[in-house]
């Protein structure tokens, strides 16, 4: 707790101007980047690798990198959590 902070009297008054032209411009840019990212053209070998990693993620309930061991074999989610807690990345090195 912050010394001297009176949480009972604390207020936070924030207003977002949704009519701002700058905000609209940023939202349009975000949507454009999202659209571009979702429609990437990938070489066939990359696509098949990503498909394999996504299948592992779905089966093991982990992200693709957390779910793969250094050998490229699926890793149990418990092992991935243990390695993260130790500060070790998926391939045994620092994360």
N, C-alpha and C positions, 0 to 999 in steps of 0.2 A: 504494500500500500504506500502511496506517495505521502510523505510527512506533510501534515498541515492541510491535506486535501479533504474537503467536506463534500462527500458524495451525495448527501441528501440535498444540497443546494446546487449541485452541478447541473448545468443545462448545456445542451448542444443544439444550436440553431443553424441548420444548413439548408440552403435553398439551391436547387439546380435549375438554371434557366434553360428549359427545354426548347425555347424559341431562338436560342443563340445560333447565329449562322456558323460560328466556329465549331460548335458542338455537332451541328448537322454535317459539316464537312468531315469531321473526324469519324462520325458514324458511317458515312458513305465510304470513306477510305477503308475502315475496318471491314465492312461488308465486301468490298472489292477484293481485299487481300484474302478474306475467308473463301470467297468464291474461287479465287486463283489457287489457293492451297488445296481445296477439295477436288480440283480438276487437274492435278498435276499429270504430266505425261512422263511416265517412268519407263526405263528400259525393261524388257520382259524379265530378265534375271532379277532385277530389284523387286519387281512386282511379286514374283513367286516367293522371294525371301520374306517380304513383308506379309504376304498371305500366311506363310508358315508361322511367323512370329505372332501374328494376330490369333491364329488358332491356338497356339500355346497359351497366350494370354487369356483367352476365353476359358479354356479347360482348367487352367491353374488359378484364375482369378488374380493375376498379377499383370503389371505392365510387361511389355515384350522384353525389355532389358533385365528386369528383375527376375523374370521367369526362365532365363537361360543361364546355364552353367558355362564355365570357361570352354568346355568341349563343344558347346552349341547344343547340348542336350537339355531338355526341360529340367528345371529344378523345382523341388517342392516349395510351396509358399512359405512354410516354416523356416526352411533353410535361407530363403531370400531375406526374410525378416531378421534372422539371426545375423547374417552378414551385414545388413544395413545397420543394425545396432552396434556392431563392432567397427563400423566405419569403413567396411571393405566393399568394393564395388563388385559387379557381377563376375568379372574375370579374375577376382582374387586380389586386385590392386586397389588403391584408394578410390573412393567414389567421387 
